[in-house]
Amino acid sequence: MSQEKKTRLTVEIHNRSYTIVGEESASHVRLVASLVDQKMKEIQEANPQLDTASLAVLTAVNSMNDYLKLKEDYAALLGSQKKKEEK
């Protein structure tokens, strides 16, 4: 990654500020941060006794589970499309 293309942005997640550096647009980084914050709030509402570290790990586990399900669905969709094209 070249320094010129990097975006540096400070976002707030779970009442803490984080500086994110990457090649994605500022709007994309804000959206990702907002979704993480929202997921953490949802999990905390259901489990108010969780400390921040446990809440962060549960958020990561839930997010990765969602990601893997979407990846599997995408692979199945591609397979279905390929079969249709072969007919």
N, CA, C and O atoms as a Tinker XYZ file with bonds, in Angstrom:
   348  protein
     1  N      0.836000   -1.180000    0.000000    73     2
     2  CA     0.000000    0.000000    0.000000    64     1     3
     3  C      0.883000    1.245000    0.000000    63     2     4     5
     4  O      1.788000    1.365000    0.826000    81     3
     5  N      0.633000    2.135000   -0.886000    73     3     6
     6  CA     1.399000    3.369000   -0.893000    64     5     7
     7  C      0.802000    4.361000    0.091000    63     6     8     9
     8  O     -0.404000    4.372000    0.335000    81     7
     9  N      1.666000    5.186000    0.647000    73     7    10
    10  CA     1.234000    6.181000    1.629000    64     9    11
    11  C      0.238000    7.155000    1.014000    63    10    12    13
    12  O     -0.662000    7.630000    1.706000    81    11
    13  N      0.381000    7.461000   -0.275000    73    11    14
    14  CA    -0.459000    8.449000   -0.929000    64    13    15
    15  C     -1.921000    8.024000   -1.000000    63    14    16    17
    16  O     -2.810000    8.874000   -0.953000    81    15
    17  N     -2.179000    6.746000   -1.111000    73    15    18
    18  CA    -3.548000    6.259000   -1.271000    64    17    19
    19  C     -4.260000    6.012000    0.052000    63    18    20    21
    20  O     -5.470000    5.783000    0.067000    81    19
    21  N     -3.542000    6.056000    1.142000    73    19    22
    22  CA    -4.132000    5.729000    2.429000    64    21    23
    23  C     -5.035000    6.843000    2.936000    63    22    24    25
    24  O     -4.737000    8.029000    2.793000    81    23
    25  N     -6.139000    6.432000    3.526000    73    23    26
    26  CA    -7.061000    7.346000    4.185000    64    25    27
    27  C     -6.912000    7.148000    5.680000    63    26    28    29
    28  O     -6.851000    6.012000    6.151000    81    27
    29  N     -6.854000    8.225000    6.423000    73    27    30
    30  CA    -6.767000    8.163000    7.887000    64    29    31
    31  C     -8.034000    8.827000    8.411000    63    30    32    33
    32  O     -8.328000    9.978000    8.086000    81    31
    33  N     -8.780000    8.081000    9.228000    73    31    34
    34  CA   -10.051000    8.581000    9.717000    64    33    35
    35  C    -10.257000    8.122000   11.148000    63    34    36    37
    36  O     -9.976000    6.971000   11.481000    81    35
    37  N    -10.747000    9.014000   11.995000    73    35    38
    38  CA   -11.070000    8.651000   13.372000    64    37    39
    39  C    -12.566000    8.392000   13.458000    63    38    40    41
    40  O    -13.382000    9.218000   13.048000    81    39
    41  N    -12.909000    7.223000   14.001000    73    39    42
    42  CA   -14.315000    6.824000   14.151000    64    41    43
    43  C    -14.569000    6.466000   15.607000    63    42    44    45
    44  O    -13.639000    6.226000   16.377000    81    43
    45  N    -15.842000    6.435000   15.967000    73    43    46
    46  CA   -16.192000    6.045000   17.323000    64    45    47
    47  C    -16.951000    4.727000   17.289000    63    46    48    49
    48  O    -17.946000    4.577000   16.580000    81    47
    49  N    -16.453000    3.778000   18.074000    73    47    50
    50  CA   -17.087000    2.466000   18.201000    64    49    51
    51  C    -17.185000    2.160000   19.687000    63    50    52    53
    52  O    -16.179000    2.157000   20.397000    81    51
    53  N    -18.378000    1.909000   20.144000    73    51    54
    54  CA   -18.636000    1.578000   21.546000    64    53    55
    55  C    -18.026000    2.631000   22.484000    63    54    56    57
    56  O    -17.335000    2.319000   23.454000    81    55
    57  N    -18.319000    3.886000   22.144000    73    55    58
    58  CA   -17.891000    5.040000   22.951000    64    57    59
    59  C    -16.375000    5.196000   23.075000    63    58    60    61
    60  O    -15.889000    5.799000   24.032000    81    59
    61  N    -15.634000    4.657000   22.118000    73    59    62
    62  CA   -14.178000    4.839000   22.083000    64    61    63
    63  C    -13.784000    5.278000   20.687000    63    62    64    65
    64  O    -14.383000    4.855000   19.699000    81    63
    65  N    -12.777000    6.125000   20.613000    73    63    66
    66  CA   -12.284000    6.598000   19.319000    64    65    67
    67  C    -11.179000    5.680000   18.811000    63    66    68    69
    68  O    -10.308000    5.247000   19.567000    81    67
    69  N    -11.237000    5.394000   17.515000    73    67    70
    70  CA   -10.234000    4.574000   16.847000    64    69    71
    71  C     -9.826000    5.274000   15.560000    63    70    72    73
    72  O    -10.674000    5.787000   14.829000    81    71
    73  N     -8.541000    5.293000   15.286000    73    71    74
    74  CA    -8.054000    5.833000   14.021000    64    73    75
    75  C     -7.849000    4.664000   13.072000    63    74    76    77
    76  O     -7.093000    3.735000   13.353000    81    75
    77  N     -8.532000    4.731000   11.956000    73    75    78
    78  CA    -8.487000    3.671000   10.946000    64    77    79
    79  C     -7.670000    4.204000    9.765000    63    78    80    81
    80  O     -7.913000    5.310000    9.284000    81    79
    81  N     -6.714000    3.420000    9.311000    73    79    82
    82  CA    -5.893000    3.789000    8.168000    64    81    83
    83  C     -6.048000    2.706000    7.114000    63    82    84    85
    84  O     -5.871000    1.522000    7.404000    81    83
    85  N     -6.379000    3.107000    5.886000    73    83    86
    86  CA    -6.540000    2.126000    4.828000    64    85    87
    87  C     -6.796000    2.785000    3.491000    63    86    88    89
    88  O     -6.816000    4.011000    3.382000    81    87
    89  N     -6.991000    1.972000    2.487000    73    87    90
    90  CA    -7.213000    2.470000    1.128000    64    89    91
    91  C     -8.688000    2.723000    0.826000    63    90    92    93
    92  O     -9.003000    3.316000   -0.206000    81    91
    93  N     -9.582000    2.298000    1.683000    73    91    94
    94  CA   -11.001000    2.471000    1.442000    64    93    95
    95  C    -11.400000    3.937000    1.611000    63    94    96    97
    96  O    -10.711000    4.709000    2.279000    81    95
    97  N    -12.506000    4.300000    1.006000    73    95    98
    98  CA   -12.993000    5.670000    1.118000    64    97    99
    99  C    -13.441000    5.961000    2.546000    63    98   100   101
   100  O    -13.752000    5.046000    3.308000    81    99
   101  N    -13.471000    7.225000    2.895000    73    99   102
   102  CA   -13.910000    7.636000    4.228000    64   101   103
   103  C    -15.340000    7.173000    4.486000    63   102   104   105
   104  O    -15.658000    6.738000    5.593000    81   103
   105  N    -16.206000    7.261000    3.477000    73   103   106
   106  CA   -17.601000    6.844000    3.668000    64   105   107
   107  C    -17.689000    5.348000    3.941000    63   106   108   109
   108  O    -18.529000    4.914000    4.729000    81   107
   109  N    -16.836000    4.558000    3.306000    73   107   110
   110  CA   -16.833000    3.108000    3.537000    64   109   111
   111  C    -16.370000    2.807000    4.967000    63   110   112   113
   112  O    -16.971000    1.984000    5.657000    81   111
   113  N    -15.316000    3.467000    5.399000    73   111   114
   114  CA   -14.798000    3.255000    6.755000    64   113   115
   115  C    -15.849000    3.650000    7.786000    63   114   116   117
   116  O    -16.044000    2.942000    8.774000    81   115
   117  N    -16.528000    4.777000    7.564000    73   115   118
   118  CA   -17.589000    5.202000    8.489000    64   117   119
   119  C    -18.724000    4.178000    8.534000    63   118   120   121
   120  O    -19.263000    3.897000    9.605000    81   119
   121  N    -19.084000    3.628000    7.394000    73   119   122
   122  CA   -20.146000    2.621000    7.348000    64   121   123
   123  C    -19.740000    1.371000    8.120000    63   122   124   125
   124  O    -20.529000    0.847000    8.907000    81   123
   125  N    -18.532000    0.894000    7.906000    73   123   126
   126  CA   -18.046000   -0.292000    8.618000    64   125   127
   127  C    -18.052000   -0.035000   10.125000    63   126   128   129
   128  O    -18.528000   -0.866000   10.899000    81   127
   129  N    -17.528000    1.108000   10.534000    73   127   130
   130  CA   -17.490000    1.445000   11.959000    64   129   131
   131  C    -18.894000    1.523000   12.539000    63   130   132   133
   132  O    -19.134000    1.058000   13.654000    81   131
   133  N    -19.809000    2.098000   11.801000    73   131   134
   134  CA   -21.194000    2.210000   12.256000    64   133   135
   135  C    -21.837000    0.836000   12.425000    63   134   136   137
   136  O    -22.561000    0.600000   13.391000    81   135
   137  N    -21.572000   -0.065000   11.486000    73   135   138
   138  CA   -22.127000   -1.416000   11.571000    64   137   139
   139  C    -21.540000   -2.187000   12.750000    63   138   140   141
   140  O    -22.260000   -2.923000   13.424000    81   139
   141  N    -20.244000   -2.027000   13.006000    73   139   142
   142  CA   -19.618000   -2.682000   14.160000    64   141   143
   143  C    -20.229000   -2.136000   15.441000    63   142   144   145
   144  O    -20.573000   -2.904000   16.339000    81   143
   145  N    -20.366000   -0.815000   15.534000    73   143   146
   146  CA   -20.955000   -0.184000   16.707000    64   145   147
   147  C    -22.391000   -0.681000   16.927000    63   146   148   149
   148  O    -22.784000   -0.985000   18.053000    81   147
   149  N    -23.154000   -0.758000   15.854000    73   147   150
   150  CA   -24.537000   -1.230000   15.943000    64   149   151
   151  C    -24.587000   -2.677000   16.430000    63   150   152   153
   152  O    -25.399000   -3.012000   17.293000    81   151
   153  N    -23.727000   -3.535000   15.886000    73   151   154
   154  CA   -23.701000   -4.949000   16.284000    64   153   155
   155  C    -23.313000   -5.070000   17.756000    63   154   156   157
   156  O    -23.882000   -5.888000   18.479000    81   155
   157  N    -22.354000   -4.265000   18.203000    73   155   158
   158  CA   -21.949000   -4.306000   19.612000    64   157   159
   159  C    -23.103000   -3.878000   20.514000    63   158   160   161
   160  O    -23.308000   -4.471000   21.574000    81   159
   161  N    -23.853000   -2.865000   20.112000    73   159   162
   162  CA   -25.009000   -2.422000   20.905000    64   161   163
   163  C    -26.064000   -3.520000   20.999000    63   162   164   165
   164  O    -26.633000   -3.750000   22.066000    81   163
   165  N    -26.325000   -4.204000   19.871000    73   163   166
   166  CA   -27.305000   -5.293000   19.861000    64   165   167
   167  C    -26.897000   -6.405000   20.826000    63   166   168   169
   168  O    -27.709000   -6.892000   21.611000    81   167
   169  N    -25.644000   -6.790000   20.754000    73   167   170
   170  CA   -25.162000   -7.876000   21.605000    64   169   171
   171  C    -25.156000   -7.451000   23.071000    63   170   172   173
   172  O    -25.497000   -8.244000   23.950000    81   171
   173  N    -24.772000   -6.208000   23.336000    73   171   174
   174  CA   -24.740000   -5.723000   24.721000    64   173   175
   175  C    -26.144000   -5.637000   25.311000    63   174   176   177
   176  O    -26.334000   -5.913000   26.495000    81   175
   177  N    -27.132000   -5.257000   24.496000    73   175   178
   178  CA   -28.513000   -5.205000   24.991000    64   177   179
   179  C    -28.990000   -6.589000   25.432000    63   178   180   181
   180  O    -29.723000   -6.716000   26.412000    81   179
   181  N    -28.571000   -7.615000   24.709000    73   179   182
   182  CA   -28.967000   -8.982000   25.051000    64   181   183
   183  C    -28.118000   -9.569000   26.175000    63   182   184   185
   184  O    -28.536000  -10.506000   26.854000    81   183
   185  N    -26.918000   -9.005000   26.366000    73   183   186
   186  CA   -25.977000   -9.522000   27.366000    64   185   187
   187  C    -25.319000   -8.362000   28.113000    63   186   188   189
   188  O    -24.124000   -8.123000   27.937000    81   187
   189  N    -26.070000   -7.638000   28.940000    73   187   190
   190  CA   -25.529000   -6.431000   29.576000    64   189   191
   191  C    -24.372000   -6.680000   30.542000    63   190   192   193
   192  O    -23.665000   -5.738000   30.902000    81   191
   193  N    -24.167000   -7.908000   30.962000    73   191   194
   194  CA   -23.096000   -8.208000   31.914000    64   193   195
   195  C    -21.730000   -8.334000   31.249000    63   194   196   197
   196  O    -20.723000   -8.411000   31.953000    81   195
   197  N    -21.660000   -8.356000   29.929000    73   195   198
   198  CA   -20.384000   -8.564000   29.234000    64   197   199
   199  C    -19.445000   -7.382000   29.401000    63   198   200   201
   200  O    -19.857000   -6.224000   29.327000    81   199
   201  N    -18.159000   -7.698000   29.631000    73   199   202
   202  CA   -17.155000   -6.633000   29.626000    64   201   203
   203  C    -16.814000   -6.314000   28.161000    63   202   204   205
   204  O    -17.217000   -7.036000   27.250000    81   203
   205  N    -16.076000   -5.238000   27.955000    73   203   206
   206  CA   -15.793000   -4.771000   26.593000    64   205   207
   207  C    -15.039000   -5.799000   25.766000    63   206   208   209
   208  O    -15.335000   -5.980000   24.585000    81   207
   209  N    -14.067000   -6.474000   26.371000    73   207   210
   210  CA   -13.287000   -7.473000   25.621000    64   209   211
   211  C    -14.177000   -8.628000   25.167000    63   210   212   213
   212  O    -14.100000   -9.055000   24.015000    81   211
   213  N    -15.014000   -9.130000   26.058000    73   211   214
   214  CA   -15.923000  -10.225000   25.697000    64   213   215
   215  C    -16.924000   -9.775000   24.648000    63   214   216   217
   216  O    -17.249000  -10.523000   23.727000    81   215
   217  N    -17.407000   -8.558000   24.790000    73   215   218
   218  CA   -18.345000   -7.995000   23.820000    64   217   219
   219  C    -17.694000   -7.885000   22.443000    63   218   220   221
   220  O    -18.321000   -8.192000   21.429000    81   219
   221  N    -16.441000   -7.449000   22.411000    73   219   222
   222  CA   -15.723000   -7.326000   21.142000    64   221   223
   223  C    -15.518000   -8.693000   20.491000    63   222   224   225
   224  O    -15.679000   -8.833000   19.279000    81   223
   225  N    -15.166000   -9.696000   21.286000    73   223   226
   226  CA   -14.958000  -11.036000   20.735000    64   225   227
   227  C    -16.272000  -11.603000   20.208000    63   226   228   229
   228  O    -16.304000  -12.171000   19.116000    81   227
   229  N    -17.349000  -11.457000   20.965000    73   227   230
   230  CA   -18.657000  -11.943000   20.494000    64   229   231
   231  C    -19.085000  -11.225000   19.219000    63   230   232   233
   232  O    -19.662000  -11.843000   18.324000    81   231
   233  N    -18.812000   -9.946000   19.130000    73   231   234
   234  CA   -19.128000   -9.181000   17.922000    64   233   235
   235  C    -18.330000   -9.718000   16.739000    63   234   236   237
   236  O    -18.869000   -9.882000   15.645000    81   235
   237  N    -17.047000   -9.991000   16.958000    73   235   238
   238  CA   -16.209000  -10.543000   15.889000    64   237   239
   239  C    -16.707000  -11.924000   15.466000    63   238   240   241
   240  O    -16.762000  -12.220000   14.273000    81   239
   241  N    -17.069000  -12.768000   16.426000    73   239   242
   242  CA   -17.561000  -14.114000   16.113000    64   241   243
   243  C    -18.868000  -14.037000   15.320000    63   242   244   245
   244  O    -19.038000  -14.743000   14.325000    81   243
   245  N    -19.785000  -13.180000   15.762000    73   243   246
   246  CA   -21.054000  -13.009000   15.051000    64   245   247
   247  C    -20.827000  -12.479000   13.638000    63   246   248   249
   248  O    -21.457000  -12.947000   12.690000    81   247
   249  N    -19.937000  -11.513000   13.497000    73   247   250
   250  CA   -19.664000  -10.921000   12.187000    64   249   251
   251  C    -19.021000  -11.935000   11.251000    63   250   252   253
   252  O    -19.368000  -11.996000   10.071000    81   251
   253  N    -18.086000  -12.734000   11.764000    73   251   254
   254  CA   -17.443000  -13.746000   10.930000    64   253   255
   255  C    -18.438000  -14.836000   10.539000    63   254   256   257
   256  O    -18.378000  -15.356000    9.425000    81   255
   257  N    -19.349000  -15.186000   11.441000    73   255   258
   258  CA   -20.392000  -16.151000   11.124000    64   257   259
   259  C    -21.264000  -15.622000    9.980000    63   258   260   261
   260  O    -21.560000  -16.352000    9.035000    81   259
   261  N    -21.669000  -14.363000   10.069000    73   259   262
   262  CA   -22.468000  -13.753000    9.001000    64   261   263
   263  C    -21.700000  -13.748000    7.681000    63   262   264   265
   264  O    -22.261000  -14.044000    6.626000    81   263
   265  N    -20.413000  -13.408000    7.751000    73   263   266
   266  CA   -19.556000  -13.379000    6.560000    64   265   267
   267  C    -19.474000  -14.760000    5.905000    63   266   268   269
   268  O    -19.627000  -14.884000    4.690000    81   267
   269  N    -19.233000  -15.794000    6.711000    73   267   270
   270  CA   -19.115000  -17.140000    6.157000    64   269   271
   271  C    -20.422000  -17.619000    5.536000    63   270   272   273
   272  O    -20.409000  -18.285000    4.501000    81   271
   273  N    -21.545000  -17.286000    6.158000    73   271   274
   274  CA   -22.839000  -17.653000    5.578000    64   273   275
   275  C    -23.038000  -16.975000    4.228000    63   274   276   277
   276  O    -23.495000  -17.605000    3.274000    81   275
   277  N    -22.695000  -15.686000    4.148000    73   275   278
   278  CA   -22.820000  -14.964000    2.879000    64   277   279
   279  C    -21.877000  -15.537000    1.821000    63   278   280   281
   280  O    -22.240000  -15.638000    0.649000    81   279
   281  N    -20.677000  -15.908000    2.236000    73   279   282
   282  CA   -19.708000  -16.492000    1.313000    64   281   283
   283  C    -20.219000  -17.831000    0.762000    63   282   284   285
   284  O    -20.083000  -18.116000   -0.428000    81   283
   285  N    -20.805000  -18.641000    1.641000    73   283   286
   286  CA   -21.379000  -19.911000    1.209000    64   285   287
   287  C    -22.552000  -19.684000    0.257000    63   286   288   289
   288  O    -22.665000  -20.362000   -0.764000    81   287
   289  N    -23.416000  -18.738000    0.587000    73   287   290
   290  CA   -24.549000  -18.415000   -0.286000    64   289   291
   291  C    -24.068000  -17.937000   -1.655000    63   290   292   293
   292  O    -24.636000  -18.305000   -2.683000    81   291
   293  N    -23.020000  -17.117000   -1.661000    73   291   294
   294  CA   -22.463000  -16.613000   -2.908000    64   293   295
   295  C    -21.897000  -17.751000   -3.752000    63   294   296   297
   296  O    -22.111000  -17.800000   -4.964000    81   295
   297  N    -21.172000  -18.669000   -3.105000    73   295   298
   298  CA   -20.611000  -19.815000   -3.825000    64   297   299
   299  C    -21.719000  -20.685000   -4.413000    63   298   300   301
   300  O    -21.608000  -21.164000   -5.541000    81   299
   301  N    -22.790000  -20.886000   -3.641000    73   299   302
   302  CA   -23.919000  -21.673000   -4.134000    64   301   303
   303  C    -24.587000  -20.975000   -5.315000    63   302   304   305
   304  O    -24.978000  -21.623000   -6.286000    81   303
   305  N    -24.715000  -19.672000   -5.230000    73   303   306
   306  CA   -25.318000  -18.901000   -6.313000    64   305   307
   307  C    -24.472000  -18.988000   -7.577000    63   306   308   309
   308  O    -25.004000  -19.154000   -8.675000    81   307
   309  N    -23.156000  -18.876000   -7.423000    73   307   310
   310  CA   -22.269000  -19.008000   -8.585000    64   309   311
   311  C    -22.371000  -20.402000   -9.197000    63   310   312   313
   312  O    -22.393000  -20.547000  -10.419000    81   311
   313  N    -22.435000  -21.430000   -8.345000    73   311   314
   314  CA   -22.580000  -22.794000   -8.830000    64   313   315
   315  C    -23.879000  -22.977000   -9.589000    63   314   316   317
   316  O    -23.907000  -23.625000  -10.635000    81   315
   317  N    -24.952000  -22.407000   -9.067000    73   315   318
   318  CA   -26.257000  -22.489000   -9.716000    64   317   319
   319  C    -26.230000  -21.777000  -11.074000    63   318   320   321
   320  O    -26.777000  -22.270000  -12.060000    81   319
   321  N    -25.593000  -20.628000  -11.101000    73   319   322
   322  CA   -25.506000  -19.863000  -12.348000    64   321   323
   323  C    -24.684000  -20.630000  -13.374000    63   322   324   325
   324  O    -25.033000  -20.658000  -14.554000    81   323
   325  N    -23.599000  -21.248000  -12.934000    73   323   326
   326  CA   -22.739000  -22.000000  -13.842000    64   325   327
   327  C    -23.487000  -23.177000  -14.455000    63   326   328   329
   328  O    -23.338000  -23.465000  -15.643000    81   327
   329  N    -24.309000  -23.871000  -13.621000    73   327   330
   330  CA   -25.096000  -24.994000  -14.129000    64   329   331
   331  C    -26.094000  -24.543000  -15.179000    63   330   332   333
   332  O    -26.297000  -25.226000  -16.183000    81   331
   333  N    -26.720000  -23.391000  -14.950000    73   331   334
   334  CA   -27.680000  -22.853000  -15.927000    64   333   335
   335  C    -26.993000  -22.503000  -17.237000    63   334   336   337
   336  O    -27.556000  -22.718000  -18.310000    81   335
   337  N    -25.795000  -21.970000  -17.160000    73   335   338
   338  CA   -25.052000  -21.589000  -18.353000    64   337   339
   339  C    -24.605000  -22.808000  -19.157000    63   338   340   341
   340  O    -24.459000  -22.734000  -20.377000    81   339
   341  N    -24.388000  -23.935000  -18.464000    73   339   342
   342  CA   -23.942000  -25.149000  -19.135000    64   341   343
   343  C    -25.069000  -25.860000  -19.876000    63   342   344   345
   344  O    -24.817000  -26.693000  -20.747000    81   343
   345  N    -26.292000  -25.537000  -19.535000    73   343   346
   346  CA   -27.442000  -26.204000  -20.174000    64   345   347
   347  C    -27.698000  -25.676000  -21.551000    63   346   348
   348  O    -28.625000  -26.128000  -22.222000    81   347
